[in-house]
Each structure stands twice: as C-alpha cells, then as structure tokens.
Amino acid sequence: MSVAIEASAAPRPAPDNLRRVKSAYPTWFFLPAAIIYGVLFLFPTIASLFFSLTRWTLFEAQFIGLDNFAQFFREPFLVKGLVNTLIYGFVTSGLKVVLGTLLALLLTSDIIGRGYLRAVVFFPTLVSTIGVGITFTVMMHPTNGIINEAISLFGIKGPGWLTDPRFALLSVALVDVWKGVGLATLIYIAGIVSIPRDYFEASKIDGASAWQNFWEITLPLLKPATITVVTLSLIGGLRSFDLIWAMTRGGPGFTSDVIASVIYKQYQAGFYGLSTAGNVVLFVMVAIIIVPISVFLNRREVEE
C-alpha cells in the first residue's frame, strides 16, 4: 500500500508539449552588435597584425616578418616616443586622480555657488580638444603669451612652455589635465554622494576629525570611482594624439612626440608598414598596462 502511495506521489515527467524548448530566437538580437564589433574592431585588428609584418602600399604588400618591429625599436626617435607616451599617460592619470578627488571634496561641501562651480569645472570637458590646443598655444607663447606676461608682473621671466624641450611635454600634459579633470571630478562626486551618511554620523559621535573621516571612510569607499578614473584617464593618456599635435606637433624636435604622433608622421612619410607596427606596439602596450592594473584594483576591492 505504501509503495503504491509513494509511486503515485512521485513527480511525473512533463508532457512533451509542456517542456521548455531552448530557442535560438534570442541570440538573433546579438547578431547586429556582433557584426558591428567584427567589422569595426576584429577585422581592423587582424588586418593591422598582418600588415605590421609587411612592407605595404595601397596596391601591394610584401611579407618581411618582424623587420618593422626591429626597426621600430632601433630608431631613437621611436623609442623616445614610447618613453614619452608612458610619462604622459602616468602624469596625466595621476594628476586627474589627485585633483579630481580634491575638487570633488570641495564641490560636495557646503560652499556658496556649488552648482555653478561644478559647471565651471566640468565645462572644459565639453570643449573641442583642437580648440583647447590652439587657445593654449597662443596663451603659452614665450614672448606674447598671456601666461608669461602675467608672470612678468612679478619680475619673473617665463620659460618657453612649448618651445623648450624641458617643458614641452609636461606643458601639454598640464593642459590635458585641465581639460579632463572635470570628468574625473564628476565621477568622484557621484562616488562621494553615494556614501551613506550613517558612517559620518557614527564617526561624529566617536569624535573623529575631518581628516579621519576622509582617510577612514571617504577614501576607502571611493575605490570604485578611483578604479574608473585611473582606467579611463590612463587609456586616454596613452592613446593621446590630438592635443599634442595641435600644440607642438611632437616638437621641438622629437621631445614631445608620443607613439600616436610618431605613427602619424610615419604614415605621412609613406612608411605604412612601420607605422602599422607602431599601432600594434601601442595596442600591446596599453593592454599590458591597463589589464593588470584593472585586475589588481578590482581584486583588492573585492577582498576588502
């Protein structure tokens, strides 16, 4: 009797018409994105890898193996562009993180005209990069520029910001920071306002100072925002071209050249294979730097 009851209570297999049939219909929605991704990213990437191994023109390509890469690292000005790219990327990224954090703290405090100041800080992000480059080129003129004229009022002779090899690259980097710090500030503001007020109320009861609030509460909870700012600014700095080309064209000499400007110059000179190899070097360099940093920062965030 009990066996019959157990048998009747056992779940019965669903009829065939009620079974869920896995359909390929939803996957069709991915097809347009996959086609765009393949045409705009995968195909150009594979083509670049191939043409970097050739000496090519618009009409023919001759396979030469790794000769383009060997020549790339033999040329002093190409290696100089690689070093400048690293300097430019890390300087701009570091300054955007520091200044973005400080500005975000200021613009989330109780100050007069906070909304207006936020708009002022973010405004340079909306301006054309070429327009910014041309404007600051005029302002940084060694004799007639407004910056050196303002400095001269204090009896100081301003340097050649864009004509002196010692200052050219860093001058462009500072302009890049001025233009891009608004986006970093906006990300940090979003991170700060998302922190629950309960933490600060509890620390106030414990008698914590403003510095302790920042160091023990705000800074640790801003790690997601910091990861975003570091990743975006570092990628942008390593790939930067338009601002440098608008302000110095890589000069004086090759002192402010980065890989992107070197690649453009090689294309202009007709060395298409060498410039394509430079593109591959830039791609690999960005991947080697960004991927480990992102993995490390995200892993620390999860652990904490």
Summary of the structure (lengths in Angstrom):
residues: 304
radius of gyration: 27.5
end to end distance: 58.6
largest distance: 108.7
contacts: 849
relative contact order: 0.13
helix: 71%
strand: 2%
